[in-house]
Amino acid sequence: MSFHMVLASGSATRADLLTKAGISFSVNVPKIDEETIKASLLADKATPRDIADCLAEMKAKKISDRTPGVPVLGCDQVLDFDGTLFSKPKTKQDCVSQLRSLSGQRHKLLSAAVLYENGEPMWRHVGVVTLRMRALSDAFIHSYVEQNWGSIQYSVGGYKLEEEGVRLFSSVQGDFFHVLGMPLLEILGYLADRGDLET
């Protein structure tokens, strides 16, 4: 059986997850203005869940419209802190501010995936994880950001749980793949159910 899909995401972590799962895929990163779209959705009082789903869908649709006959997977992840949406930190100081806000508190990561084929949505899922961050000292936050900036600047909330960021947390409730930005088990389950993957 030969199955191939397109990943409409530039995330190295998502690509690594699919590679390790034995999925044949190519990467085609759509050009969309995520910040403008987020701002528009927030102005319309969209929920964080809807925003993650919408961004994942827009990515999948844009690539699917120009690659007929090939499944296209769009993904997005947002951080919901009591209704406030956090984006990737723009600067080290922005990262420090985000971590100060999250210190000692709970927040949620919402990881959306939408699969398109021939310009039409075939499947979607939004995974939710609840994380509780330890109470962090200012000195530790600054040290953490300085040492890890090269990696965490690409992550909402300014941390990576799969790296030193695991030290920031006291509890994680949910699927670890959702933390990494992809509901991988659900994706694989759907592909297996429709006969694309051998089981």
C-alpha positions as a Markdown table, in Angstrom:
| # | Residue | x | y | z |
|---|---|---|---|---|
| 1 | Met | 0.0 | 0.0 | 0.0 |
| 2 | Ser | 1.4 | 3.4 | -1.0 |
| 3 | Phe | 0.2 | 6.4 | 0.9 |
| 4 | His | 1.6 | 10.0 | 0.7 |
| 5 | Met | 0.3 | 13.2 | 2.2 |
| 6 | Val | 1.4 | 16.9 | 2.4 |
| 7 | Leu | 2.1 | 18.6 | 5.7 |
| 8 | Ala | 1.0 | 22.2 | 5.4 |
| 9 | Ser | 3.3 | 23.3 | 8.3 |
| 10 | Gly | 6.9 | 24.4 | 8.6 |
| 11 | Ser | 7.2 | 22.9 | 12.1 |
| 12 | Ala | 10.2 | 20.7 | 12.4 |
| 13 | Thr | 8.6 | 19.0 | 15.4 |
| 14 | Arg | 5.5 | 18.0 | 13.5 |
| 15 | Ala | 7.6 | 16.7 | 10.6 |
| 16 | Asp | 9.7 | 14.7 | 13.0 |
| 17 | Leu | 6.5 | 13.1 | 14.5 |
| 18 | Leu | 5.2 | 12.0 | 11.1 |
| 19 | Thr | 8.6 | 10.7 | 10.1 |
| 20 | Lys | 9.0 | 8.6 | 13.2 |
| 21 | Ala | 5.5 | 7.3 | 12.8 |
| 22 | Gly | 6.5 | 6.0 | 9.3 |
| 23 | Ile | 4.3 | 8.3 | 7.3 |
| 24 | Ser | 5.3 | 9.3 | 3.8 |
| 25 | Phe | 4.9 | 13.0 | 3.4 |
| 26 | Ser | 6.2 | 16.2 | 1.8 |
| 27 | Val | 6.2 | 19.7 | 3.3 |
| 28 | Asn | 4.5 | 22.6 | 1.6 |
| 29 | Val | 4.3 | 25.7 | 3.9 |
| 30 | Pro | 1.4 | 28.0 | 3.1 |
| 31 | Lys | 1.8 | 31.8 | 3.3 |
| 32 | Ile | -0.9 | 33.2 | 5.6 |
| 33 | Asp | -0.9 | 36.2 | 7.9 |
| 34 | Glu | -1.6 | 34.3 | 11.2 |
| 35 | Glu | -1.4 | 37.4 | 13.4 |
| 36 | Thr | -3.9 | 39.3 | 11.3 |
| 37 | Ile | -6.3 | 36.4 | 11.2 |
| 38 | Lys | -6.0 | 35.8 | 14.9 |
| 39 | Ala | -6.7 | 39.5 | 15.6 |
| 40 | Ser | -9.8 | 39.4 | 13.3 |
| 41 | Leu | -11.1 | 36.2 | 15.0 |
| 42 | Leu | -10.5 | 37.7 | 18.5 |
| 43 | Ala | -12.4 | 40.8 | 17.5 |
| 44 | Asp | -15.3 | 38.6 | 16.5 |
| 45 | Lys | -15.1 | 36.9 | 20.0 |
| 46 | Ala | -14.0 | 33.5 | 18.6 |
| 47 | Thr | -12.9 | 31.0 | 21.2 |
| 48 | Pro | -9.3 | 29.8 | 21.4 |
| 49 | Arg | -10.5 | 26.4 | 20.2 |
| 50 | Asp | -12.2 | 27.9 | 17.1 |
| 51 | Ile | -9.1 | 30.0 | 16.4 |
| 52 | Ala | -6.8 | 27.0 | 16.4 |
| 53 | Asp | -9.2 | 25.0 | 14.2 |
| 54 | Cys | -9.6 | 27.9 | 11.8 |
| 55 | Leu | -5.9 | 28.5 | 11.3 |
| 56 | Ala | -5.3 | 24.8 | 10.8 |
| 57 | Glu | -8.1 | 24.7 | 8.2 |
| 58 | Met | -6.8 | 27.8 | 6.3 |
| 59 | Lys | -3.4 | 26.2 | 6.0 |
| 60 | Ala | -4.7 | 22.9 | 4.8 |
| 61 | Lys | -7.2 | 24.5 | 2.3 |
| 62 | Lys | -4.6 | 26.8 | 0.8 |
| 63 | Ile | -2.3 | 23.9 | -0.1 |
| 64 | Ser | -5.1 | 21.5 | -1.0 |
| 65 | Asp | -6.5 | 23.9 | -3.6 |
| 66 | Arg | -3.3 | 23.6 | -5.6 |
| 67 | Thr | -2.5 | 19.9 | -5.0 |
| 68 | Pro | -5.6 | 17.9 | -6.1 |
| 69 | Gly | -5.8 | 14.2 | -5.3 |
| 70 | Val | -3.4 | 14.4 | -2.3 |
| 71 | Pro | -4.4 | 14.6 | 1.4 |
| 72 | Val | -3.2 | 17.8 | 3.0 |
| 73 | Leu | -2.7 | 18.1 | 6.8 |
| 74 | Gly | -2.9 | 21.6 | 8.3 |
| 75 | Cys | -2.0 | 22.1 | 12.0 |
| 76 | Asp | -2.0 | 24.9 | 14.5 |
| 77 | Gln | -1.6 | 25.3 | 18.2 |
| 78 | Val | -2.7 | 28.1 | 20.6 |
| 79 | Leu | -2.2 | 28.7 | 24.2 |
| 80 | Asp | -5.3 | 29.7 | 26.2 |
| 81 | Phe | -4.6 | 31.4 | 29.6 |
| 82 | Asp | -7.9 | 32.2 | 31.1 |
| 83 | Gly | -9.3 | 33.3 | 27.8 |
| 84 | Thr | -6.2 | 35.2 | 26.8 |
| 85 | Leu | -4.4 | 33.9 | 23.7 |
| 86 | Phe | -0.6 | 33.7 | 23.8 |
| 87 | Ser | 1.4 | 33.7 | 20.6 |
| 88 | Lys | 5.1 | 32.9 | 19.9 |
| 89 | Pro | 7.2 | 35.4 | 21.8 |
| 90 | Lys | 8.7 | 38.1 | 19.6 |
| 91 | Thr | 11.6 | 39.0 | 21.9 |
| 92 | Lys | 13.4 | 37.6 | 24.9 |
| 93 | Gln | 11.6 | 40.2 | 27.1 |
| 94 | Asp | 8.3 | 39.1 | 25.6 |
| 95 | Cys | 9.1 | 35.5 | 26.5 |
| 96 | Val | 10.0 | 36.5 | 30.1 |
| 97 | Ser | 6.7 | 38.4 | 30.4 |
| 98 | Gln | 4.8 | 35.3 | 29.2 |
| 99 | Leu | 6.5 | 33.0 | 31.6 |
| 100 | Arg | 5.9 | 35.5 | 34.5 |
| 101 | Ser | 2.2 | 35.4 | 33.7 |
| 102 | Leu | 2.1 | 31.6 | 33.5 |
| 103 | Ser | 4.2 | 31.1 | 36.6 |
| 104 | Gly | 2.3 | 29.2 | 39.3 |
| 105 | Gln | -0.8 | 29.1 | 37.1 |
| 106 | Arg | -2.8 | 26.6 | 34.9 |
| 107 | His | -3.1 | 27.1 | 31.2 |
| 108 | Lys | -4.3 | 25.1 | 28.2 |
| 109 | Leu | -2.7 | 24.1 | 24.9 |
| 110 | Leu | -5.1 | 23.5 | 22.0 |
| 111 | Ser | -3.6 | 21.5 | 19.2 |
| 112 | Ala | -5.7 | 21.5 | 16.0 |
| 113 | Ala | -5.4 | 19.3 | 12.9 |
| 114 | Val | -7.5 | 19.5 | 9.7 |
| 115 | Leu | -7.2 | 17.1 | 6.8 |
| 116 | Tyr | -8.2 | 18.3 | 3.4 |
| 117 | Glu | -8.5 | 16.5 | 0.0 |
| 118 | Asn | -9.4 | 18.1 | -3.3 |
| 119 | Gly | -10.1 | 21.4 | -1.6 |
| 120 | Glu | -12.6 | 19.9 | 0.8 |
| 121 | Pro | -12.3 | 19.2 | 4.6 |
| 122 | Met | -12.3 | 15.4 | 5.3 |
| 123 | Trp | -11.5 | 15.3 | 9.0 |
| 124 | Arg | -10.7 | 17.6 | 12.0 |
| 125 | His | -9.7 | 17.3 | 15.6 |
| 126 | Val | -8.7 | 19.7 | 18.4 |
| 127 | Gly | -6.7 | 18.1 | 21.3 |
| 128 | Val | -6.6 | 19.9 | 24.6 |
| 129 | Val | -4.0 | 19.6 | 27.3 |
| 130 | Thr | -4.0 | 21.3 | 30.7 |
| 131 | Leu | -0.7 | 22.3 | 32.2 |
| 132 | Arg | 0.3 | 23.7 | 35.6 |
| 133 | Met | 3.5 | 25.7 | 35.8 |
| 134 | Arg | 5.6 | 25.8 | 39.0 |
| 135 | Ala | 6.0 | 29.1 | 40.7 |
| 136 | Leu | 9.2 | 30.3 | 39.1 |
| 137 | Ser | 11.7 | 32.9 | 40.4 |
| 138 | Asp | 12.5 | 35.9 | 38.2 |
| 139 | Ala | 16.2 | 34.8 | 38.2 |
| 140 | Phe | 15.3 | 31.3 | 36.9 |
| 141 | Ile | 13.0 | 32.7 | 34.2 |
| 142 | His | 15.7 | 35.0 | 32.9 |
| 143 | Ser | 18.3 | 32.2 | 33.0 |
| 144 | Tyr | 15.9 | 29.8 | 31.3 |
| 145 | Val | 15.1 | 32.2 | 28.5 |
| 146 | Glu | 18.7 | 33.2 | 27.9 |
| 147 | Gln | 19.9 | 29.6 | 27.7 |
| 148 | Asn | 17.0 | 28.3 | 25.5 |
| 149 | Trp | 16.0 | 31.3 | 23.4 |
| 150 | Gly | 17.2 | 29.7 | 20.1 |
| 151 | Ser | 14.6 | 27.0 | 20.5 |
| 152 | Ile | 11.8 | 28.4 | 22.6 |
| 153 | Gln | 11.3 | 31.5 | 20.4 |
| 154 | Tyr | 9.3 | 29.3 | 18.0 |
| 155 | Ser | 6.9 | 28.0 | 20.7 |
| 156 | Val | 3.8 | 29.5 | 22.1 |
| 157 | Gly | 4.3 | 30.3 | 25.8 |
| 158 | Gly | 8.0 | 30.4 | 25.4 |
| 159 | Tyr | 8.8 | 26.8 | 26.5 |
| 160 | Lys | 9.3 | 23.3 | 25.0 |
| 161 | Leu | 8.2 | 20.5 | 27.3 |
| 162 | Glu | 10.3 | 18.0 | 25.4 |
| 163 | Glu | 13.4 | 20.0 | 26.3 |
| 164 | Glu | 14.5 | 21.8 | 29.5 |
| 165 | Gly | 11.0 | 23.3 | 29.6 |
| 166 | Val | 9.8 | 20.2 | 31.4 |
| 167 | Arg | 11.4 | 21.6 | 34.6 |
| 168 | Leu | 8.9 | 24.5 | 34.5 |
| 169 | Phe | 5.9 | 22.2 | 35.2 |
| 170 | Ser | 4.3 | 20.4 | 38.2 |
| 171 | Ser | 1.6 | 18.6 | 36.2 |
| 172 | Val | 0.4 | 17.9 | 32.7 |
| 173 | Gln | -3.1 | 16.5 | 32.0 |
| 174 | Gly | -3.5 | 15.2 | 28.5 |
| 175 | Asp | -1.8 | 13.7 | 25.5 |
| 176 | Phe | 1.9 | 14.5 | 25.1 |
| 177 | Phe | 1.6 | 14.6 | 21.3 |
| 178 | His | -0.9 | 17.4 | 21.8 |
| 179 | Val | 1.7 | 19.3 | 23.8 |
| 180 | Leu | 4.1 | 18.9 | 20.8 |
| 181 | Gly | 1.5 | 20.5 | 18.5 |
| 182 | Met | -0.1 | 17.6 | 16.7 |
| 183 | Pro | -2.9 | 15.2 | 17.7 |
| 184 | Leu | -0.9 | 12.3 | 16.2 |
| 185 | Leu | -2.8 | 9.3 | 17.6 |
| 186 | Glu | -6.1 | 10.7 | 16.3 |
| 187 | Ile | -4.6 | 11.4 | 12.9 |
| 188 | Leu | -3.1 | 7.9 | 12.6 |
| 189 | Gly | -6.4 | 6.5 | 13.8 |
| 190 | Tyr | -8.4 | 8.3 | 11.1 |
| 191 | Leu | -5.9 | 7.3 | 8.3 |
| 192 | Ala | -6.1 | 3.7 | 9.5 |
| 193 | Asp | -9.8 | 3.6 | 9.7 |
| 194 | Arg | -10.2 | 4.8 | 6.1 |
| 195 | Gly | -7.6 | 2.3 | 4.9 |
| 196 | Asp | -4.7 | 4.5 | 4.1 |
| 197 | Leu | -2.4 | 2.8 | 6.7 |
| 198 | Glu | -1.9 | -0.8 | 7.4 |
| 199 | Thr | -2.8 | -2.0 | 10.9 |
